[in-house]
Amino acid sequence: NEKAYSDYEKADLEMTKLYKKVMSNLQTPEEKNLLLTAQRAWIKYKEAHCNAIANQYEGGSIKPLFLYGCLEEITNERIKQLNNYINN
């Protein structure tokens, strides 16, 4: 569970740095607002989805493993998406 949390934390830090970099590269307030709106929606989705996955193991010691594993996986996917902003 501790490793799963640590792995998620690393991915989240990387994603946050990348998000800030993308935001600083955007030119117009409209572009920045659109990305901010998308990021907020993504965070809500990430939390809801992973909580639903982990809830299947409510009361079990394995629940955090599934929660943080899911959060890491989805965060790594978001990193790929944000990289597309930079590479395009």
C-alpha positions as CSV (number, residue, x, y, z in Angstrom):
1,N,0.0,0.0,0.0
2,E,2.8,2.4,0.8
3,K,4.6,1.7,-2.5
4,A,1.3,2.2,-4.4
5,Y,0.8,5.5,-2.7
6,S,4.4,6.6,-3.4
7,D,4.1,5.6,-7.0
8,Y,0.9,7.6,-7.4
9,E,2.4,10.6,-5.6
10,K,5.3,10.6,-8.0
11,A,3.0,10.5,-11.0
12,D,0.8,13.2,-9.5
13,L,3.8,15.5,-9.0
14,E,5.0,14.9,-12.6
15,M,1.5,15.6,-13.9
16,T,1.2,18.8,-11.9
17,K,4.6,20.1,-13.2
18,L,3.6,19.3,-16.8
19,Y,0.2,20.9,-16.4
20,K,1.9,24.1,-15.2
21,K,4.3,24.0,-18.1
22,V,1.4,23.5,-20.6
23,M,-0.5,26.4,-19.0
24,S,2.5,28.7,-19.3
25,N,2.9,27.8,-23.0
26,L,-0.7,28.6,-23.9
27,Q,-1.2,32.0,-25.5
28,T,-4.7,33.2,-24.9
29,P,-6.9,33.4,-21.8
30,E,-9.5,31.3,-23.7
31,E,-7.0,28.5,-24.2
32,K,-6.0,28.6,-20.6
33,N,-9.6,28.6,-19.4
34,L,-10.4,25.7,-21.6
35,L,-7.5,23.7,-20.2
36,L,-8.4,24.7,-16.6
37,T,-11.9,23.5,-17.2
38,A,-10.7,20.2,-18.7
39,Q,-8.3,19.7,-15.8
40,R,-10.9,20.3,-13.2
41,A,-13.3,17.8,-14.9
42,W,-10.5,15.3,-15.2
43,I,-9.8,15.5,-11.5
44,K,-13.4,14.9,-10.6
45,Y,-13.5,11.9,-13.0
46,K,-10.3,10.5,-11.7
47,E,-11.5,10.6,-8.1
48,A,-15.0,9.3,-8.8
49,H,-13.7,6.5,-11.0
50,C,-11.0,5.3,-8.7
51,N,-13.2,5.5,-5.6
52,A,-15.8,3.3,-7.4
53,I,-13.1,0.8,-8.3
54,A,-11.6,0.7,-4.8
55,N,-15.0,0.6,-3.1
56,Q,-15.4,-3.0,-4.2
57,Y,-12.8,-3.8,-1.6
58,E,-14.3,-1.7,1.2
59,G,-13.2,-3.0,4.6
60,G,-10.2,-4.9,3.2
61,S,-6.6,-4.1,3.6
62,I,-6.2,-4.3,-0.2
63,K,-8.5,-1.3,-0.9
64,P,-5.7,1.3,-0.8
65,L,-3.7,-0.8,-3.3
66,F,-6.5,-0.7,-5.8
67,L,-7.2,3.0,-5.1
68,Y,-3.7,4.2,-5.5
69,G,-3.0,1.9,-8.4
70,C,-6.0,3.3,-10.3
71,L,-5.0,6.8,-9.5
72,E,-1.5,6.2,-10.7
73,E,-2.7,4.6,-13.9
74,I,-5.1,7.4,-14.8
75,T,-2.6,10.1,-13.9
76,N,0.0,8.5,-16.2
77,E,-2.6,8.6,-19.0
78,R,-3.2,12.3,-18.2
79,I,0.6,12.9,-18.5
80,K,0.5,11.4,-22.0
81,Q,-2.4,13.7,-22.9
82,L,-0.7,16.8,-21.5
83,N,2.5,15.9,-23.4
84,N,0.4,16.0,-26.6
85,Y,-0.1,19.8,-25.9
86,I,3.6,20.3,-25.9
87,N,4.4,18.0,-28.8
88,N,1.7,19.4,-31.2
